[in-house]
């Protein structure tokens, strides 16, 4: 098992920047770490999507400040976890300054530390390459539920780390998934993934491995 001290926790300044698209790109190759129920798991972030609270019709906070989206209006560096279709717990990272409501959805991670724990959470019959490819499955594998909504990512339960020898590789840019309702904003090229990873949820038709 990797030494967890080798994963340097990202500072809040990383999340407070004003370009959510750049942050979504910069999160690729970083590490999602969870310490839940006495179990620590780590996965390399390989797929992200950016959402802008002011001018993006696909964003939950677009002209809608509600009880659910209130966490998105906090200062960057908090978790926004919501339930999709009443089943899937989706993990997002709030970014930008207080009141602006930007966020990055984490769509895929590559298992790194305590893979057996991830398998136990997902079920023994789940194929390895399906273990954490997709936003709902990765949350399941990492033990993330809506109970961790509004969690401080500088705390001790969920955080994002980086390693000094971090290697990203080729980044693919594509449209986001499942946001057809967003009209012209559904075509924004705000989804990013690592081309070489086996844990990408959806690939470009021209990039199918």
C-alpha atoms as one frame of an Amber mdcrd trajectory, in Angstrom:
protein
   0.000   0.000   0.000   1.177   3.525  -0.827   2.293   5.776   2.023  -0.589
   8.249   2.383   1.863  10.949   3.428   3.003  10.980  -0.212  -0.344  12.513
  -1.227  -0.030  16.237  -0.545  -3.441  17.729   0.243  -4.399  20.490  -2.185
  -4.668  23.955  -0.562  -7.891  25.943  -0.690  -6.258  28.358  -3.141  -6.437
  25.587  -5.768 -10.238  25.635  -5.549 -10.738  29.399  -5.242  -9.531  30.160
  -8.773 -12.110  31.689 -11.124 -11.743  29.343 -14.125 -13.717  26.178 -13.406
 -12.819  24.694 -16.793  -9.108  24.989 -16.031  -9.653  23.505 -12.574 -11.463
  20.537 -14.146  -8.408  19.945 -16.346  -6.005  20.438 -13.452  -7.806  17.821
 -11.350  -6.840  15.103 -13.833  -3.994  13.085 -12.387  -4.756  14.241  -8.846
  -5.951  11.741  -6.212  -9.321  11.435  -4.517  -8.744  10.187  -0.949 -11.453
   9.028   1.451 -11.134   8.075   5.109 -14.547   6.647   5.940 -15.482   4.194
   8.658 -11.832   3.578   9.427 -11.103   2.602   5.813  -8.852   4.692   3.600
  -9.155   4.434  -0.178  -7.374   6.351  -2.935  -8.157   6.730  -6.624  -6.465
   8.702  -9.393  -8.846  11.172 -11.034  -9.130  10.363 -14.753 -12.357  12.089
 -15.867 -14.011  15.400 -14.904 -16.752  17.799 -16.012 -16.930  21.551 -15.377
 -20.081  23.500 -14.463 -20.480  27.299 -14.223 -23.139  28.688 -11.890 -23.721
  31.964 -13.734 -24.028  31.208 -17.429 -24.274  27.430 -17.847 -27.766  25.976
 -18.275 -26.456  22.521 -17.349 -25.422  23.675 -13.884 -27.777  22.931 -10.960
 -27.201  26.449  -9.637 -28.074  28.254 -12.877 -30.574  30.889 -11.667 -31.682
  28.455  -8.945 -30.414  28.985  -5.409 -32.200  26.230  -3.518 -31.679  24.147
  -0.402 -29.937  21.520  -2.540 -27.623  23.944  -4.323 -26.821  26.124  -1.304
 -23.490  24.339  -0.797 -22.443  25.368  -4.315 -22.527  29.006  -3.192 -19.940
  28.410  -0.476 -16.245  29.165  -0.980 -14.405  26.647  -3.132 -13.028  23.520
  -1.519 -16.191  21.782  -0.347 -17.963  18.631  -1.511 -21.306  18.854  -3.277
 -22.831  15.356  -3.196 -26.303  14.818  -4.596 -28.522  11.862  -5.385 -29.178
  11.094  -9.059 -32.254   9.024 -10.034 -32.688   8.262  -6.339 -29.811   5.766
  -6.530 -26.428   7.256  -7.459 -24.471   9.536  -5.127 -22.533  11.976  -7.328
 -19.428  13.711  -5.969 -18.663  17.274  -7.067 -16.041  19.777  -5.963 -17.209
  23.353  -5.349 -14.855  25.972  -6.815 -14.465  29.747  -7.091 -15.326  32.441
  -4.547 -18.341  32.419  -2.240 -21.585  33.193  -4.066 -20.518  32.102  -7.562
 -21.553  28.416  -7.511 -19.074  26.695  -9.832 -18.352  22.989  -9.467 -16.495
  20.073 -11.030 -18.125  16.642 -11.256 -15.687  13.759 -10.816 -16.712  11.144
 -13.391 -13.978   8.521 -13.190 -11.097   7.389 -10.971  -8.475   4.683 -11.298
  -8.173   2.538  -8.113  -4.824   2.981  -6.362  -4.964   2.175  -2.631  -7.061
  -0.513  -0.883  -8.674  -1.785  -4.072 -10.085  -4.754  -2.137 -12.138  -2.363
  -0.002 -13.504  -0.754  -3.161 -14.384  -4.188  -4.537 -16.127  -5.071  -1.287
 -18.285  -1.965  -1.506 -19.146  -2.506  -5.173 -19.661  -6.261  -5.045 -17.461
  -9.208  -5.951 -19.015  -9.710  -9.395 -18.266  -6.198 -10.668 -15.559  -6.332
 -13.404 -12.366  -4.521 -12.449 -12.659  -1.940 -15.236 -16.208  -1.111 -14.069
 -15.129  -0.635 -10.463 -14.936   3.153 -10.522 -15.677   4.314 -14.073 -18.658
   6.642 -13.847 -19.679   9.193 -11.198 -22.118   6.954  -9.315 -19.862   3.896
  -9.282 -16.795   5.806  -8.113 -18.713   7.290  -5.186 -19.899   3.783  -4.269
 -16.344   2.420  -4.470 -14.959   5.279  -2.364 -17.713   5.160   0.276 -19.086
   8.615  -0.605 -22.779   9.283   0.036 -24.938  12.377   0.403 -24.120  12.325
   4.121 -20.811  13.914   3.084 -22.457  16.809   1.274 -20.801  20.111   2.301
 -17.709  18.308   3.629 -14.583  20.474   3.839 -12.026  19.051   1.403  -9.250
  20.296   3.660 -10.533  18.015   6.412  -9.872  14.376   7.259 -12.749  12.472
   5.605 -12.494  13.408   1.917  -9.739  15.339   0.202  -7.819  15.728  -3.041
  -4.088  15.012  -3.031  -1.202  15.283  -5.441   2.124  13.511  -5.743   5.463
  15.062  -6.615   5.964  12.605  -9.475   2.502  13.220 -10.886   2.162  12.243
 -14.569  -0.930  13.166 -16.549  -0.381  12.145 -20.168  -2.683  13.000 -23.067
  -5.917  14.791 -22.146  -9.026  14.373 -24.318 -11.651  17.148 -24.480 -15.302
  16.314 -25.190 -18.876  17.404 -24.472 -20.508  16.594 -21.136 -22.758  13.587
 -20.563 -26.505  13.592 -19.898 -27.144  17.335 -20.177 -29.233  17.497 -23.357
 -31.737  19.712 -21.499 -29.134  22.489 -21.435 -29.793  23.465 -25.074 -26.718
  25.093 -26.628 -24.742  24.636 -23.401 -24.993  20.868 -23.832 -22.371  21.258
 -26.565 -19.774  23.000 -24.406 -16.471  21.046 -24.511 -16.187  20.918 -20.729
 -15.529  17.207 -20.110 -11.943  16.013 -19.860 -10.362  12.606 -19.498  -7.012
  10.847 -19.592  -6.785   9.064 -22.923  -4.772   6.112 -21.627  -7.003   5.273
 -18.648  -9.284   2.228 -18.614 -11.586   3.957 -16.110 -13.186   6.583 -18.361
 -16.994   6.345 -18.296 -17.706   7.436 -21.895 -15.256   7.979 -24.738 -15.503
   9.919 -27.956 -16.711   7.706 -30.777 -13.364   8.303 -32.464 -11.496   7.337
 -29.289 -13.046   3.990 -28.408 -10.351   1.619 -27.094
